[in-house]
Structure formats: C-alpha cells, structure tokens
Amino acid sequence: MVAGVMGLGAVAASSAKGTTIDEARQVETAVPVAVQRVTIPTTGIRDEAAMVLVGTALIGLAAALRRAA
C-alpha cells in the first residue's frame, strides 16, 4: 500500500512539472571515479604491525641488557 501511494506521488510530481514518466526515467551516464588500489604485502603482515613487533623486541632486549648489567 505504501509503495502504491509513493508510485502515485511520483506520477503526480512528474506530471506537475510537465514531464512524462519516460522523460523522468532517463538515466545519466556514469562518471568514472578514481579509486586507490591497496596492495597486500607478500609477507602477510602490514608495515605498521611489523614496526610494532620490532619496537617491542628492541624494548625487551634493552630491558634484558639493563637487568644483566
């Protein structure tokens, strides 16, 4: 029922403008959009995650050296 009322409203709106339904249904051509491609590293781990792991290992190594000295 709601869809029928909306359909009648669309017909009434298009006829109020002086256009026909066929003129209102014209499809505009699609405009190409630039999309950035994101590649997945071959190692399976992101650069940020690798940097966090290396930083954590260096902090652990520094803590071990400090305790040993």
N, CA, C and O atoms as a Tripos MOL2 file, in Angstrom:
@<TRIPOS>MOLECULE
protein
  276   275    69     0     0
PROTEIN
NO_CHARGES

@<TRIPOS>ATOM
      1 N           0.8260   -1.1770    0.0000 N.3       1 MET1
      2 CA          0.0000    0.0000    0.0000 C.3       1 MET1
      3 C           0.8740    1.2450    0.0000 C.2       1 MET1
      4 O           0.6020    2.2080   -0.7170 O.2       1 MET1
      5 N           1.9300    1.2170    0.8130 N.am      2 VAL2
      6 CA          2.8320    2.3660    0.8710 C.3       2 VAL2
      7 C           3.5220    2.5590   -0.4670 C.2       2 VAL2
      8 O           3.6730    3.6890   -0.9300 O.2       2 VAL2
      9 N           3.9420    1.4620   -1.0960 N.am      3 ALA3
     10 CA          4.6200    1.5690   -2.3950 C.3       3 ALA3
     11 C           3.6740    2.1260   -3.4510 C.2       3 ALA3
     12 O           4.0960    2.8950   -4.3140 O.2       3 ALA3
     13 N           2.4050    1.7490   -3.3920 N.am      4 GLY4
     14 CA          1.4340    2.2720   -4.3400 C.3       4 GLY4
     15 C           1.2290    3.7600   -4.1770 C.2       4 GLY4
     16 O           1.1350    4.4870   -5.1660 O.2       4 GLY4
     17 N           1.1580    4.2240   -2.9390 N.am      5 VAL5
     18 CA          0.9950    5.6520   -2.6820 C.3       5 VAL5
     19 C           2.2260    6.4140   -3.1520 C.2       5 VAL5
     20 O           2.1060    7.5010   -3.7180 O.2       5 VAL5
     21 N           3.4090    5.8490   -2.9190 N.am      6 MET6
     22 CA          4.6300    6.5130   -3.3700 C.3       6 MET6
     23 C           4.6920    6.5590   -4.8900 C.2       6 MET6
     24 O           5.1460    7.5480   -5.4660 O.2       6 MET6
     25 N           4.2360    5.4900   -5.5450 N.am      7 GLY7
     26 CA          4.2130    5.4690   -7.0060 C.3       7 GLY7
     27 C           3.2750    6.5170   -7.5630 C.2       7 GLY7
     28 O           3.6080    7.2010   -8.5300 O.2       7 GLY7
     29 N           2.1060    6.6490   -6.9610 N.am      8 LEU8
     30 CA          1.1630    7.6860   -7.4050 C.3       8 LEU8
     31 C           1.7190    9.0770   -7.1480 C.2       8 LEU8
     32 O           1.5000    9.9930   -7.9400 O.2       8 LEU8
     33 N           2.4330    9.2340   -6.0520 N.am      9 GLY9
     34 CA          3.0550   10.5340   -5.7580 C.3       9 GLY9
     35 C           4.1180   10.8780   -6.7830 C.2       9 GLY9
     36 O           4.2680   12.0430   -7.1520 O.2       9 GLY9
     37 N           4.8520    9.8900   -7.2430 N.am     10 ALA10
     38 CA          5.8980   10.1390   -8.2450 C.3      10 ALA10
     39 C           5.2810   10.5250   -9.5750 C.2      10 ALA10
     40 O           5.7950   11.3990  -10.2740 O.2      10 ALA10
     41 N           4.1660    9.8670   -9.9300 N.am     11 VAL11
     42 CA          3.4890   10.2010  -11.1790 C.3      11 VAL11
     43 C           2.9100   11.5990  -11.0930 C.2      11 VAL11
     44 O           2.9990   12.3680  -12.0510 O.2      11 VAL11
     45 N           2.3210   11.9370   -9.9610 N.am     12 ALA12
     46 CA          1.7500   13.2660   -9.7910 C.3      12 ALA12
     47 C           2.8240   14.3380   -9.8160 C.2      12 ALA12
     48 O           2.6130   15.4170  -10.3690 O.2      12 ALA12
     49 N           3.9860   14.0440   -9.2140 N.am     13 ALA13
     50 CA          5.0720   15.0230   -9.1910 C.3      13 ALA13
     51 C           5.6440   15.2400  -10.5820 C.2      13 ALA13
     52 O           5.9560   16.3690  -10.9600 O.2      13 ALA13
     53 N           5.7840   14.1540  -11.3500 N.am     14 SER14
     54 CA          6.3460   14.3050  -12.6900 C.3      14 SER14
     55 C           5.3650   14.9920  -13.6190 C.2      14 SER14
     56 O           5.7770   15.7500  -14.4970 O.2      14 SER14
     57 N           4.0600   14.7420  -13.4420 N.am     15 SER15
     58 CA          3.0900   15.4120  -14.2960 C.3      15 SER15
     59 C           2.9320   16.8640  -13.8900 C.2      15 SER15
     60 O           2.5630   17.6920  -14.7230 O.2      15 SER15
     61 N           3.1970   17.1980  -12.6430 N.am     16 ALA16
     62 CA          3.1140   18.5850  -12.2010 C.3      16 ALA16
     63 C           4.2350   19.4160  -12.8080 C.2      16 ALA16
     64 O           4.0610   20.6140  -13.0340 O.2      16 ALA16
     65 N           5.3740   18.8020  -13.0730 N.am     17 LYS17
     66 CA          6.4990   19.5050  -13.6890 C.3      17 LYS17
     67 C           6.3120   19.6610  -15.1860 C.2      17 LYS17
     68 O           7.0040   20.4590  -15.8190 O.2      17 LYS17
     69 N           5.3890   18.9110  -15.7530 N.am     18 GLY18
     70 CA          5.1880   18.9600  -17.1940 C.3      18 GLY18
     71 C           6.0290   17.9460  -17.9380 C.2      18 GLY18
     72 O           6.1490   18.0250  -19.1610 O.2      18 GLY18
     73 N           6.6180   16.9860  -17.2220 N.am     19 THR19
     74 CA          7.4060   15.9480  -17.8720 C.3      19 THR19
     75 C           6.6320   14.6460  -17.8270 C.2      19 THR19
     76 O           5.7760   14.4440  -16.9650 O.2      19 THR19
     77 N           6.9380   13.7770  -18.7530 N.am     20 THR20
     78 CA          6.3020   12.4650  -18.7550 C.3      20 THR20
     79 C           7.1400   11.4940  -17.9440 C.2      20 THR20
     80 O           8.2630   11.8060  -17.5510 O.2      20 THR20
     81 N           6.5890   10.3190  -17.6990 N.am     21 ILE21
     82 CA          7.3170    9.3100  -16.9170 C.3      21 ILE21
     83 C           8.5630    8.8740  -17.6650 C.2      21 ILE21
     84 O           9.6030    8.6600  -17.0430 O.2      21 ILE21
     85 N           8.4870    8.7340  -18.9980 N.am     22 ASP22
     86 CA          9.6520    8.3100  -19.7730 C.3      22 ASP22
     87 C          10.7650    9.3460  -19.6950 C.2      22 ASP22
     88 O          11.9400    8.9820  -19.6480 O.2      22 ASP22
     89 N          10.4210   10.6190  -19.6810 N.am     23 GLU23
     90 CA         11.4430   11.6570  -19.5690 C.3      23 GLU23
     91 C          12.0600   11.6580  -18.1740 C.2      23 GLU23
     92 O          13.2480   11.9390  -18.0190 O.2      23 GLU23
     93 N          11.2660   11.3460  -17.1760 N.am     24 ALA24
     94 CA         11.7700   11.3290  -15.8060 C.3      24 ALA24
     95 C          12.6680   10.1270  -15.5470 C.2      24 ALA24
     96 O          13.4780   10.1610  -14.6210 O.2      24 ALA24
     97 N          12.5470    9.0640  -16.3420 N.am     25 ARG25
     98 CA         13.3240    7.8450  -16.1370 C.3      25 ARG25
     99 C          14.6390    7.8360  -16.9030 C.2      25 ARG25
    100 O          15.3250    6.8130  -16.9210 O.2      25 ARG25
    101 N          15.0040    8.9270  -17.5250 N.am     26 GLN26
    102 CA         16.2500    8.9580  -18.2810 C.3      26 GLN26
    103 C          17.4210    8.7400  -17.3320 C.2      26 GLN26
    104 O          17.4740    9.3010  -16.2380 O.2      26 GLN26
    105 N          18.3470    7.9200  -17.7780 N.am     27 VAL27
    106 CA         19.4920    7.5720  -16.9520 C.3      27 VAL27
    107 C          20.6920    8.3850  -17.4130 C.2      27 VAL27
    108 O          20.9920    8.4600  -18.6050 O.2      27 VAL27
    109 N          21.3660    8.9860  -16.4560 N.am     28 GLU28
    110 CA         22.5660    9.7470  -16.7790 C.3      28 GLU28
    111 C          23.7380    8.7870  -16.9450 C.2      28 GLU28
    112 O          23.7610    7.7070  -16.3550 O.2      28 GLU28
    113 N          24.6960    9.1880  -17.7450 N.am     29 THR29
    114 CA         25.8670    8.3380  -17.9570 C.3      29 THR29
    115 C          26.7320    8.3370  -16.7010 C.2      29 THR29
    116 O          26.8160    9.3340  -15.9850 O.2      29 THR29
    117 N          27.3580    7.2240  -16.4560 N.am     30 ALA30
    118 CA         28.2030    7.0790  -15.2700 C.3      30 ALA30
    119 C          29.5140    7.8170  -15.4760 C.2      30 ALA30
    120 O          30.1110    7.7650  -16.5510 O.2      30 ALA30
    121 N          29.9480    8.5000  -14.4380 N.am     31 VAL31
    122 CA         31.2000    9.2430  -14.4620 C.3      31 VAL31
    123 C          32.2770    8.3650  -13.8380 C.2      31 VAL31
    124 O          32.0800    7.8400  -12.7420 O.2      31 VAL31
    125 N          33.4090    8.1960  -14.5100 N.am     32 PRO32
    126 CA         34.4650    7.3700  -13.9150 C.3      32 PRO32
    127 C          35.0040    8.0030  -12.6320 C.2      32 PRO32
    128 O          35.1660    9.2200  -12.5410 O.2      32 PRO32
    129 N          35.2720    7.1620  -11.6590 N.am     33 VAL33
    130 CA         35.7530    7.6220  -10.3620 C.3      33 VAL33
    131 C          37.1330    7.0260  -10.1160 C.2      33 VAL33
    132 O          37.3600    5.8410  -10.3590 O.2      33 VAL33
    133 N          38.0460    7.8520   -9.6340 N.am     34 ALA34
    134 CA         39.3930    7.3730   -9.3310 C.3      34 ALA34
    135 C          39.3620    6.6110   -8.0040 C.2      34 ALA34
    136 O          38.8450    7.1140   -7.0070 O.2      34 ALA34
    137 N          39.9140    5.4030   -7.9980 N.am     35 VAL35
    138 CA         39.9500    4.5710   -6.8040 C.3      35 VAL35
    139 C          41.3910    4.1790   -6.5380 C.2      35 VAL35
    140 O          42.1010    3.7200   -7.4340 O.2      35 VAL35
    141 N          41.8140    4.3650   -5.2950 N.am     36 GLN36
    142 CA         43.1780    3.9980   -4.9340 C.3      36 GLN36
    143 C          43.2470    2.5070   -4.6880 C.2      36 GLN36
    144 O          42.4400    1.9600   -3.9370 O.2      36 GLN36
    145 N          44.2050    1.8450   -5.3160 N.am     37 ARG37
    146 CA         44.3860    0.4110   -5.1080 C.3      37 ARG37
    147 C          45.3050    0.1900   -3.9150 C.2      37 ARG37
    148 O          46.3410    0.8420   -3.7870 O.2      37 ARG37
    149 N          44.9240   -0.7150   -3.0610 N.am     38 VAL38
    150 CA         45.7240   -1.0520   -1.8950 C.3      38 VAL38
    151 C          46.2270   -2.4650   -2.0920 C.2      38 VAL38
    152 O          45.4440   -3.4000   -2.2570 O.2      38 VAL38
    153 N          47.5350   -2.6110   -2.0730 N.am     39 THR39
    154 CA         48.1170   -3.9370   -2.2690 C.3      39 THR39
    155 C          48.4090   -4.5770   -0.9080 C.2      39 THR39
    156 O          48.7410   -3.8880    0.0570 O.2      39 THR39
    157 N          48.2850   -5.8680   -0.8500 N.am     40 ILE40
    158 CA         48.5800   -6.6160    0.3610 C.3      40 ILE40
    159 C          50.0410   -7.0570    0.2940 C.2      40 ILE40
    160 O          50.4660   -7.6240   -0.7130 O.2      40 ILE40
    161 N          50.8060   -6.8080    1.3390 N.am     41 PRO41
    162 CA         52.2110   -7.2170    1.3290 C.3      41 PRO41
    163 C          52.3510   -8.7250    1.1250 C.2      41 PRO41
    164 O          51.4980   -9.5050    1.5510 O.2      41 PRO41
    165 N          53.4270   -9.1150    0.4770 N.am     42 THR42
    166 CA         53.6460  -10.5270    0.2030 C.3      42 THR42
    167 C          53.9800  -11.3080    1.4660 C.2      42 THR42
    168 O          53.7960  -12.5250    1.5090 O.2      42 THR42
    169 N          54.4680  -10.6210    2.4970 N.am     43 THR43
    170 CA         54.8160  -11.3120    3.7280 C.3      43 THR43
    171 C          53.5910  -11.6390    4.5610 C.2      43 THR43
    172 O          53.6740  -12.4610    5.4730 O.2      43 THR43
    173 N          52.4600  -11.0200    4.2740 N.am     44 GLY44
    174 CA         51.2470  -11.2870    5.0120 C.3      44 GLY44
    175 C          51.0940  -10.4290    6.2510 C.2      44 GLY44
    176 O          50.1130  -10.5950    6.9770 O.2      44 GLY44
    177 N          52.0180   -9.5170    6.5300 N.am     45 ILE45
    178 CA         51.9300   -8.6480    7.6980 C.3      45 ILE45
    179 C          52.1060   -7.2060    7.2280 C.2      45 ILE45
    180 O          52.9470   -6.9140    6.3780 O.2      45 ILE45
    181 N          51.3190   -6.3320    7.7810 N.am     46 ARG46
    182 CA         51.3860   -4.9250    7.3870 C.3      46 ARG46
    183 C          52.6400   -4.2670    7.9470 C.2      46 ARG46
    184 O          53.2010   -4.7310    8.9390 O.2      46 ARG46
    185 N          53.0770   -3.1850    7.3080 N.am     47 ASP47
    186 CA         54.2870   -2.4890    7.7360 C.3      47 ASP47
    187 C          54.1540   -1.9560    9.1620 C.2      47 ASP47
    188 O          55.1060   -2.0230    9.9410 O.2      47 ASP47
    189 N          52.9810   -1.4300    9.5050 N.am     48 GLU48
    190 CA         52.7950   -0.8760   10.8440 C.3      48 GLU48
    191 C          52.9220   -1.9690   11.9110 C.2      48 GLU48
    192 O          53.5340   -1.7620   12.9590 O.2      48 GLU48
    193 N          52.3410   -3.1210   11.6270 N.am     49 ALA49
    194 CA         52.4240   -4.2320   12.5840 C.3      49 ALA49
    195 C          53.8590   -4.7170   12.7200 C.2      49 ALA49
    196 O          54.2930   -5.0600   13.8200 O.2      49 ALA49
    197 N          54.5890   -4.7510   11.6320 N.am     50 ALA50
    198 CA         55.9870   -5.1730   11.6800 C.3      50 ALA50
    199 C          56.8160   -4.1930   12.5090 C.2      50 ALA50
    200 O          57.6880   -4.6060   13.2730 O.2      50 ALA50
    201 N          56.5440   -2.8970   12.3570 N.am     51 MET51
    202 CA         57.2820   -1.9040   13.1400 C.3      51 MET51
    203 C          56.9740   -2.0310   14.6290 C.2      51 MET51
    204 O          57.8660   -1.8630   15.4600 O.2      51 MET51
    205 N          55.7240   -2.3240   14.9720 N.am     52 VAL52
    206 CA         55.3640   -2.5120   16.3800 C.3      52 VAL52
    207 C          56.0850   -3.7260   16.9470 C.2      52 VAL52
    208 O          56.5930   -3.6780   18.0680 O.2      52 VAL52
    209 N          56.1350   -4.8140   16.1860 N.am     53 LEU53
    210 CA         56.8310   -6.0150   16.6690 C.3      53 LEU53
    211 C          58.3240   -5.7700   16.8470 C.2      53 LEU53
    212 O          58.9040   -6.2070   17.8400 O.2      53 LEU53
    213 N          58.9480   -5.0860   15.9110 N.am     54 VAL54
    214 CA         60.3830   -4.7950   16.0230 C.3      54 VAL54
    215 C          60.6440   -3.8750   17.2030 C.2      54 VAL54
    216 O          61.6080   -4.0730   17.9430 O.2      54 VAL54
    217 N          59.7870   -2.8620   17.3900 N.am     55 GLY55
    218 CA         59.9480   -1.9510   18.5280 C.3      55 GLY55
    219 C          59.7960   -2.6650   19.8500 C.2      55 GLY55
    220 O          60.5450   -2.4040   20.7910 O.2      55 GLY55
    221 N          58.8290   -3.5690   19.9290 N.am     56 THR56
    222 CA         58.6290   -4.3400   21.1610 C.3      56 THR56
    223 C          59.8270   -5.2340   21.4480 C.2      56 THR56
    224 O          60.2440   -5.3670   22.5980 O.2      56 THR56
    225 N          60.3750   -5.8410   20.4160 N.am     57 ALA57
    226 CA         61.5560   -6.6960   20.5960 C.3      57 ALA57
    227 C          62.7580   -5.8660   21.0620 C.2      57 ALA57
    228 O          63.5180   -6.3120   21.9220 O.2      57 ALA57
    229 N          62.9350   -4.6760   20.5100 N.am     58 LEU58
    230 CA         64.0610   -3.8290   20.9250 C.3      58 LEU58
    231 C          63.9070   -3.3620   22.3720 C.2      58 LEU58
    232 O          64.8860   -3.3070   23.1150 O.2      58 LEU58
    233 N          62.6850   -3.0290   22.7700 N.am     59 ILE59
    234 CA         62.4530   -2.6220   24.1560 C.3      59 ILE59
    235 C          62.7280   -3.7870   25.1040 C.2      59 ILE59
    236 O          63.3230   -3.6030   26.1650 O.2      59 ILE59
    237 N          62.2920   -4.9870   24.7160 N.am     60 GLY60
    238 CA         62.5660   -6.1660   25.5400 C.3      60 GLY60
    239 C          64.0470   -6.4630   25.6360 C.2      60 GLY60
    240 O          64.5400   -6.8270   26.7030 O.2      60 GLY60
    241 N          64.7600   -6.3130   24.5350 N.am     61 LEU61
    242 CA         66.2110   -6.5300   24.5340 C.3      61 LEU61
    243 C          66.9180   -5.5040   25.4120 C.2      61 LEU61
    244 O          67.8450   -5.8470   26.1450 O.2      61 LEU61
    245 N          66.4880   -4.2620   25.3410 N.am     62 ALA62
    246 CA         67.0980   -3.2160   26.1750 C.3      62 ALA62
    247 C          66.8280   -3.4840   27.6520 C.2      62 ALA62
    248 O          67.7060   -3.2680   28.4880 O.2      62 ALA62
    249 N          65.6290   -3.9490   27.9820 N.am     63 ALA63
    250 CA         65.3050   -4.2560   29.3740 C.3      63 ALA63
    251 C          66.1540   -5.4290   29.8650 C.2      63 ALA63
    252 O          66.6210   -5.4140   31.0030 O.2      63 ALA63
    253 N          66.3590   -6.4430   29.0250 N.am     64 ALA64
    254 CA         67.1690   -7.5950   29.4250 C.3      64 ALA64
    255 C          68.6210   -7.1750   29.6350 C.2      64 ALA64
    256 O          69.2490   -7.6220   30.5950 O.2      64 ALA64
    257 N          69.1670   -6.3350   28.7710 N.am     65 LEU65
    258 CA         70.5460   -5.8590   28.9120 C.3      65 LEU65
    259 C          70.7100   -4.9920   30.1680 C.2      65 LEU65
    260 O          71.7460   -5.0320   30.8320 O.2      65 LEU65
    261 N          69.6860   -4.2230   30.4750 N.am     66 ARG66
    262 CA         69.7740   -3.3480   31.6460 C.3      66 ARG66
    263 C          69.7850   -4.1730   32.9380 C.2      66 ARG66
    264 O          70.4970   -3.8410   33.8860 O.2      66 ARG66
    265 N          68.9810   -5.2610   32.9660 N.am     67 ARG67
    266 CA         68.9440   -6.1080   34.1450 C.3      67 ARG67
    267 C          70.2370   -6.8860   34.3040 C.2      67 ARG67
    268 O          70.6740   -7.1540   35.4230 O.2      67 ARG67
    269 N          70.8530   -7.2510   33.1760 N.am     68 ALA68
    270 CA         72.0710   -8.0440   33.2330 C.3      68 ALA68
    271 C          73.2540   -7.2060   33.7040 C.2      68 ALA68
    272 O          74.2050   -7.7360   34.2790 O.2      68 ALA68
    273 N          73.1960   -5.9100   33.4620 N.am     69 ALA69
    274 CA         74.3520   -5.0540   33.8060 C.3      69 ALA69
    275 C          74.3330   -4.5780   35.2280 C.2      69 ALA69
    276 O          75.2360   -3.8570   35.6500 O.2      69 ALA69
@<TRIPOS>BOND
     1     1     2 1
     2     2     3 1
     3     3     4 2
     4     3     5 am
     5     5     6 1
     6     6     7 1
     7     7     8 2
     8     7     9 am
     9     9    10 1
    10    10    11 1
    11    11    12 2
    12    11    13 am
    13    13    14 1
    14    14    15 1
    15    15    16 2
    16    15    17 am
    17    17    18 1
    18    18    19 1
    19    19    20 2
    20    19    21 am
    21    21    22 1
    22    22    23 1
    23    23    24 2
    24    23    25 am
    25    25    26 1
    26    26    27 1
    27    27    28 2
    28    27    29 am
    29    29    30 1
    30    30    31 1
    31    31    32 2
    32    31    33 am
    33    33    34 1
    34    34    35 1
    35    35    36 2
    36    35    37 am
    37    37    38 1
    38    38    39 1
    39    39    40 2
    40    39    41 am
    41    41    42 1
    42    42    43 1
    43    43    44 2
    44    43    45 am
    45    45    46 1
    46    46    47 1
    47    47    48 2
    48    47    49 am
    49    49    50 1
    50    50    51 1
    51    51    52 2
    52    51    53 am
    53    53    54 1
    54    54    55 1
    55    55    56 2
    56    55    57 am
    57    57    58 1
    58    58    59 1
    59    59    60 2
    60    59    61 am
    61    61    62 1
    62    62    63 1
    63    63    64 2
    64    63    65 am
    65    65    66 1
    66    66    67 1
    67    67    68 2
    68    67    69 am
    69    69    70 1
    70    70    71 1
    71    71    72 2
    72    71    73 am
    73    73    74 1
    74    74    75 1
    75    75    76 2
    76    75    77 am
    77    77    78 1
    78    78    79 1
    79    79    80 2
    80    79    81 am
    81    81    82 1
    82    82    83 1
    83    83    84 2
    84    83    85 am
    85    85    86 1
    86    86    87 1
    87    87    88 2
    88    87    89 am
    89    89    90 1
    90    90    91 1
    91    91    92 2
    92    91    93 am
    93    93    94 1
    94    94    95 1
    95    95    96 2
    96    95    97 am
    97    97    98 1
    98    98    99 1
    99    99   100 2
   100    99   101 am
   101   101   102 1
   102   102   103 1
   103   103   104 2
   104   103   105 am
   105   105   106 1
   106   106   107 1
   107   107   108 2
   108   107   109 am
   109   109   110 1
   110   110   111 1
   111   111   112 2
   112   111   113 am
   113   113   114 1
   114   114   115 1
   115   115   116 2
   116   115   117 am
   117   117   118 1
   118   118   119 1
   119   119   120 2
   120   119   121 am
   121   121   122 1
   122   122   123 1
   123   123   124 2
   124   123   125 am
   125   125   126 1
   126   126   127 1
   127   127   128 2
   128   127   129 am
   129   129   130 1
   130   130   131 1
   131   131   132 2
   132   131   133 am
   133   133   134 1
   134   134   135 1
   135   135   136 2
   136   135   137 am
   137   137   138 1
   138   138   139 1
   139   139   140 2
   140   139   141 am
   141   141   142 1
   142   142   143 1
   143   143   144 2
   144   143   145 am
   145   145   146 1
   146   146   147 1
   147   147   148 2
   148   147   149 am
   149   149   150 1
   150   150   151 1
   151   151   152 2
   152   151   153 am
   153   153   154 1
   154   154   155 1
   155   155   156 2
   156   155   157 am
   157   157   158 1
   158   158   159 1
   159   159   160 2
   160   159   161 am
   161   161   162 1
   162   162   163 1
   163   163   164 2
   164   163   165 am
   165   165   166 1
   166   166   167 1
   167   167   168 2
   168   167   169 am
   169   169   170 1
   170   170   171 1
   171   171   172 2
   172   171   173 am
   173   173   174 1
   174   174   175 1
   175   175   176 2
   176   175   177 am
   177   177   178 1
   178   178   179 1
   179   179   180 2
   180   179   181 am
   181   181   182 1
   182   182   183 1
   183   183   184 2
   184   183   185 am
   185   185   186 1
   186   186   187 1
   187   187   188 2
   188   187   189 am
   189   189   190 1
   190   190   191 1
   191   191   192 2
   192   191   193 am
   193   193   194 1
   194   194   195 1
   195   195   196 2
   196   195   197 am
   197   197   198 1
   198   198   199 1
   199   199   200 2
   200   199   201 am
   201   201   202 1
   202   202   203 1
   203   203   204 2
   204   203   205 am
   205   205   206 1
   206   206   207 1
   207   207   208 2
   208   207   209 am
   209   209   210 1
   210   210   211 1
   211   211   212 2
   212   211   213 am
   213   213   214 1
   214   214   215 1
   215   215   216 2
   216   215   217 am
   217   217   218 1
   218   218   219 1
   219   219   220 2
   220   219   221 am
   221   221   222 1
   222   222   223 1
   223   223   224 2
   224   223   225 am
   225   225   226 1
   226   226   227 1
   227   227   228 2
   228   227   229 am
   229   229   230 1
   230   230   231 1
   231   231   232 2
   232   231   233 am
   233   233   234 1
   234   234   235 1
   235   235   236 2
   236   235   237 am
   237   237   238 1
   238   238   239 1
   239   239   240 2
   240   239   241 am
   241   241   242 1
   242   242   243 1
   243   243   244 2
   244   243   245 am
   245   245   246 1
   246   246   247 1
   247   247   248 2
   248   247   249 am
   249   249   250 1
   250   250   251 1
   251   251   252 2
   252   251   253 am
   253   253   254 1
   254   254   255 1
   255   255   256 2
   256   255   257 am
   257   257   258 1
   258   258   259 1
   259   259   260 2
   260   259   261 am
   261   261   262 1
   262   262   263 1
   263   263   264 2
   264   263   265 am
   265   265   266 1
   266   266   267 1
   267   267   268 2
   268   267   269 am
   269   269   270 1
   270   270   271 1
   271   271   272 2
   272   271   273 am
   273   273   274 1
   274   274   275 1
   275   275   276 2
@<TRIPOS>SUBSTRUCTURE
     1 MET1         2 RESIDUE 1 A MET
     2 VAL2         6 RESIDUE 1 A VAL
     3 ALA3        10 RESIDUE 1 A ALA
     4 GLY4        14 RESIDUE 1 A GLY
     5 VAL5        18 RESIDUE 1 A VAL
     6 MET6        22 RESIDUE 1 A MET
     7 GLY7        26 RESIDUE 1 A GLY
     8 LEU8        30 RESIDUE 1 A LEU
     9 GLY9        34 RESIDUE 1 A GLY
    10 ALA10       38 RESIDUE 1 A ALA
    11 VAL11       42 RESIDUE 1 A VAL
    12 ALA12       46 RESIDUE 1 A ALA
    13 ALA13       50 RESIDUE 1 A ALA
    14 SER14       54 RESIDUE 1 A SER
    15 SER15       58 RESIDUE 1 A SER
    16 ALA16       62 RESIDUE 1 A ALA
    17 LYS17       66 RESIDUE 1 A LYS
    18 GLY18       70 RESIDUE 1 A GLY
    19 THR19       74 RESIDUE 1 A THR
    20 THR20       78 RESIDUE 1 A THR
    21 ILE21       82 RESIDUE 1 A ILE
    22 ASP22       86 RESIDUE 1 A ASP
    23 GLU23       90 RESIDUE 1 A GLU
    24 ALA24       94 RESIDUE 1 A ALA
    25 ARG25       98 RESIDUE 1 A ARG
    26 GLN26      102 RESIDUE 1 A GLN
    27 VAL27      106 RESIDUE 1 A VAL
    28 GLU28      110 RESIDUE 1 A GLU
    29 THR29      114 RESIDUE 1 A THR
    30 ALA30      118 RESIDUE 1 A ALA
    31 VAL31      122 RESIDUE 1 A VAL
    32 PRO32      126 RESIDUE 1 A PRO
    33 VAL33      130 RESIDUE 1 A VAL
    34 ALA34      134 RESIDUE 1 A ALA
    35 VAL35      138 RESIDUE 1 A VAL
    36 GLN36      142 RESIDUE 1 A GLN
    37 ARG37      146 RESIDUE 1 A ARG
    38 VAL38      150 RESIDUE 1 A VAL
    39 THR39      154 RESIDUE 1 A THR
    40 ILE40      158 RESIDUE 1 A ILE
    41 PRO41      162 RESIDUE 1 A PRO
    42 THR42      166 RESIDUE 1 A THR
    43 THR43      170 RESIDUE 1 A THR
    44 GLY44      174 RESIDUE 1 A GLY
    45 ILE45      178 RESIDUE 1 A ILE
    46 ARG46      182 RESIDUE 1 A ARG
    47 ASP47      186 RESIDUE 1 A ASP
    48 GLU48      190 RESIDUE 1 A GLU
    49 ALA49      194 RESIDUE 1 A ALA
    50 ALA50      198 RESIDUE 1 A ALA
    51 MET51      202 RESIDUE 1 A MET
    52 VAL52      206 RESIDUE 1 A VAL
    53 LEU53      210 RESIDUE 1 A LEU
    54 VAL54      214 RESIDUE 1 A VAL
    55 GLY55      218 RESIDUE 1 A GLY
    56 THR56      222 RESIDUE 1 A THR
    57 ALA57      226 RESIDUE 1 A ALA
    58 LEU58      230 RESIDUE 1 A LEU
    59 ILE59      234 RESIDUE 1 A ILE
    60 GLY60      238 RESIDUE 1 A GLY
    61 LEU61      242 RESIDUE 1 A LEU
    62 ALA62      246 RESIDUE 1 A ALA
    63 ALA63      250 RESIDUE 1 A ALA
    64 ALA64      254 RESIDUE 1 A ALA
    65 LEU65      258 RESIDUE 1 A LEU
    66 ARG66      262 RESIDUE 1 A ARG
    67 ARG67      266 RESIDUE 1 A ARG
    68 ALA68      270 RESIDUE 1 A ALA
    69 ALA69      274 RESIDUE 1 A ALA
